[in-house]
């Protein structure tokens, strides 16, 4: 697919946020609230090869596997439109990254989410945070209520990682007040139990590798 001259030089992908309303501080495109409960999801890098499209696409994988959607988003729109919906991108927010890069990756996450929603692709906004410094921007552009998605995949490896996840989750719930949290991978009771007890709906989305192993057995 040939890309126009304008697209090739649009390095910050302004087309993605065309007609968007922006958040007041960091100017992230604002998303509409959604209400979805997926049962199954496939990683983006498998989306071109799987035959079962009755599932969601997720980006809880290494950034190198989906950097291309930022470089050439229109190429992948027809592929994503085949599926039930998309859990929006998860460009990483590592705590050791410069804060400017973490803000930029949050902008990229939100911009692609807005574009997909504008193109009438059902989405669930992915929410990602790092340490407490990221609370200033990690939840901007997201609507209160509705459904959001998080992932414990690779985020609970150490005691400190676990604590950062728990603290950020608590802050997210307080700010966004979601009705449903979709978590990709396991949902430990010490992290999600208190929210279940308060009536917040927690949906565990099985890891793709676990689904494949189960179906192959």
N, C-alpha and C positions, 0 to 999 in steps of 0.2 A: 504494500500500500504506500503510494507516494505521499509525502507530507508537504504541505504548502510552505512557501518561503517564510511566511509569517510564523507558522508553528515552529519551524526549525530555530528561529531566533527568539522565541518566547520562553526564555530560560526559567522564568518563575511561574509559568503556566497560568497566565492571567485568564485564559479562556475557561478554566475550571471554575472560577468564582464569578463569572459573568452573571450579573443581576442579583448577586448575593447581598443580604444584609449582614453587617459585620459587628462583632462583639466590640464593646466600648474601649477596652484597654489594648489588647494585642491584635485586634482586628482580624480575628478568625471568622470565616463564614459561619453563619448561624444555621443550625440544623433544626428540622421539625421533629417533634416527639414521635416515636414509633412504638408499636405494641405487637411484638412477635415472640414466639416461643419455638425456636428451631430444635429439631431432634437429632440432626446429623449435619456434619460439615466436612468439607474436603479442603486441603490446603491449596492455595492459589497455583502453585507449580504443577499440581495434578489436574487442574481444571480443564486443560486442553485434551487430556487423554481419557478421562473417565466417561463412561456411557450413561451413568445414573445422574441425571440432572435434578432429581427430586431431593435436593439437599442445598445447603448454603455453602458459600465459599468463604474461607477465612485466610488471614495473613499472619497467623501465629507460627511463624517460621523465620528462618534467617533473612535479614533484609536483602541480601544478594539475590534471593529467589523472587523478589517482587519489585526491585528497584526499577525494572523496565516499565511498570505501569505508570510510574511518574514520568519517565522519559517519553513514552508514547501511549498515553491513556486511551485514545480513540481506537487503537488497534485491538484492545482487549474488551471493549464494550460489548461487541456481539457475543463474545464468549461468556461474559458474566451474565448477560441477559438470558441465557439458556437456563440458569439455575433459579431455585426458589428465591434466593436473595443473597446478599453479601454482608458479612461482618466486616466492617470497614478497616482499611489498612492500619498496620501496627509498626510503623517506622520506629526504631528503638529509642528509648530514653534511658540510656545507661547512666548511673550516678556519676561515673568518672568522666562523662562527656562534658565539654564546655556547655554552660547553660544556654548560650546562644544557639548551639546545635540542637539542644533539646526543644527549644522554642520553635525552631525551624521544622523539626520533624513533627511536632504537634500541628503546626500549620499545614504541613503536607498531608498528614492523616485527615485533618478536617476538610481540606480542599477537595480531596478525592471523594470523601464522604458526601460533601455537598453536591459535587458534580453528578455522582451516581443517583442521589435523591432527585436532582433536577431532571435526570434522564429517566425517571420513573422506575428505577431499579429498587426493589425493596431492600432496605438496609437496617442493620443494627449498629449504632455507633460504638466503636471500640474506644475504651477509656484507658489511658496509660499514664502513669506518673512515675517519678523517681523518688528523690528525697523531698523534705518539706519545702524546699525552694520552688519546686515545680507546682505546688498547690496554687500559686498565683495565676497560672495559665492553663494547667492540665484539664480544667473543667469548663473553660470558656468556649462559647459557641454551642454548647450542648443544652437541650431543653430539659426542664425539670419534669419529673414524672416519667412514665413510659418505661421502655426497655433500654438497657445499656449492656455492653459486653466487656468482660475482663478475661484475663487468663492467668492461671497459676502454672502454666507450662514453663518450666525453667526458672521460675521466680521464687521458689521456696527452698533453694538448695542449701542455704545456711541459715543460722539463727538470725543474723542481721537482715538477710534478704526477707525472711519471713516477717520480721517485725516491720520493715519498711512497707511490705505489702499490706499488712494488717492496718497500719496507721493510715496509709493512703486510702484504703477501702473505706475506713470509717469517715474520713474527710469527704470522700466522694458521696457517700450516702447522705451525709449532713447537708451538702451543697445541692445535690441534684434530686434527692428524694425519689429515687426510681421506684417503680412498682415491681419491676422484674430485673434481676441481674442474671445474665447468661454467663456462665464461667466455662471456658474451654479447658478441659482436663479435670483433675480431681478437685472436689470441694471439701476440704477438711473441716470437721465440725468445730475445731477451735477457732477457725477463721469465719466460717459462714453460719455456724450454729446460732449465735446471738441474733442474727438478722432474721433467720427462719423463725425463731421464737417470737419475734416482734411482728410476724405476719408478712415479711417481705418475701416475695417469691424468688427462689433460687433455682435456676435450671442448669443442671450439669450437662455439658455437651461433651460426649466421649472423645478422647484423643483418636485421631484418624488411624493411627497404627493399631490401636486396640480393636477398632472396628474391623480392620483388614484381617487381623489375626483370628478374630472370632468367626468371621465369615469363611476363612480358609480351613478352620478346624472341622 
